[in-house]
Amino acid sequence: MISPFANAESTVPTKPSGNKNLLLWSGLGVIVLAIGVVSGIFVTSYLNDPYRTLEPFPVAKYFEGHRGVAGAKFKGELRVEADLGWKEGVGRLMLFSAEGDSRPIAVMIPAAVGKEIYFTKGQSYLSELEVKEGGLIYANSIRKN
């Protein structure tokens, strides 16, 4: 007995060339790499922020009595209200309002800290603040917000 398929040519299905899979995996690799780079930039900038561990400046507590906050360092989100003057070698005395409290506070910007900054009324700044002797608030560092 002869098979009905004896004269038929056999064909084995072949795999696709793999170009589609290679292109898909390459695209996914590029997307994952981009997400990793962006995430790395955000994490690095967050960890390198010197203000992230500081508590906000307690304006109400300062006005109750500066001794309660003397010597501690705080983060101040400040808005320029007025420039009270400059003295060579000492620095600039500025009047700011802190975020969350409209009462003005006087802050001494030492000459070394504020030498490259030009303050304009209404501008916002982020600063490390410290209450020193006599209750005067000093900005140990400051940057435009």
N, C-alpha and C positions, 0 to 999 in steps of 0.2 A: 504494500500500500504506500502510496506516495502522498506526502504532506501537501496540503493545498498552498502552503507558504514556501515551498521549495524553491520556486523561481523568483520570489519576492526579495528585493534588496532590503537588508536590515539597516535601520538608521538609529543611532543612539543619540538621544538629546544631549547637546553640549551645554556647558555652563556659559552664562553670559561672560563677557570679556572682563568684568571686574572694574572697568573704568567708572561706572556709576557708583560703586561702593567706595572706591578710592576718593572720588570727588566728594561724596557725602562725609566720609571720615575726615578728610582734609578741612572741609568747611566747619564741621563741628569742632575740630582742634583749634582752628583760628578763633572761633567764638569763645571757647573755654579759655584760651590764652588771653583774649581781650578782657574778659570778665576778671581773670586773675590779676592782670596789670592794674585795672581800674580799682579793684578791691585793695590791692597793695598800696596804691597811692593814698586812698582814703584812710587806711589803717595807719600808715606812716605819718600822715599829717595829723591825725588824731593823737597818736602817741607822742609826737614831738611838740604838741601845744603846751607851752609852759603854764597856761592859765586853767587847764582842765581840772586840776586837783584843788584849786582854790575856791573857797566859799565866796558868795557875793558880798560886797561891802555892806555892812548893816548900818545904814544911814540913821535909822531911828535910835539904835543903841548908841551910836556915836554922839548924837545930840543929847541923849540922856546923861552921858558922862563918858568922856573919851578914855578914861582909865580902863574901862571894861574891855576895850579893843586895842589898847596900846601894845605895841610889839608884835601883834599878829599880822599876817599878810592875807590880803583879800584880793578878789577879782573885782574890778570896777568897770561897769559898762557906763561910760560917761559921755555927756553931751556938753560941748563948749557953750558957756554962757557969757564969759567976759575974760579979757586979759587984764590982770591987775598990775603987771609990770615985770621988768627984766633987770637983773643985776649981773654984771660980768663976773664970771667965776662961781656964781651961786646958782643961778637958774631963773626960771620964770614962775611967777605965782599966777595960777589960773583959777577961775571960778567955773565949776562944772555942776551939772545936775546929774544925779545917778539914776539909773533905770529903776522905776518903781517909786521914786520919791522926787518931788519937784523942788524940794528945798536945796538951795545952792550950797556947795561945799568948796572950800578953798583947798587947792592941791598945789604943792611945790613940785615943779618939774626940774630936777637938777640939770645943770648945764650939760653934763655928759649924756644924759638920757634924751633931752629934747633938742639937741643942737641941729638936727636935720628935719625937724617937724615944724610946719607952719600952721598954726591953729587959726581956724576961722569959725566964727559964731555959727552954731547949729550943727557942726560936724560931730560925728560919733567916734569914740575911741575906746579901746579895750586896754586896761592897765592893771599892773600889779601894784596895789596900794598898801602902805604901811603907816600906821599912826605912830609918830615919834614924840619926843619930849615936847611938852607944852601943848600937846594935842594937834600939832600940825600934821597934815596928811602928806606923805611923800609918794611920788610915783617912782617905783624902782625900775619899771619898764613901761613903755606905752607904744601902742601901734594903732593905726587908723582901722576902724571897724568896717 
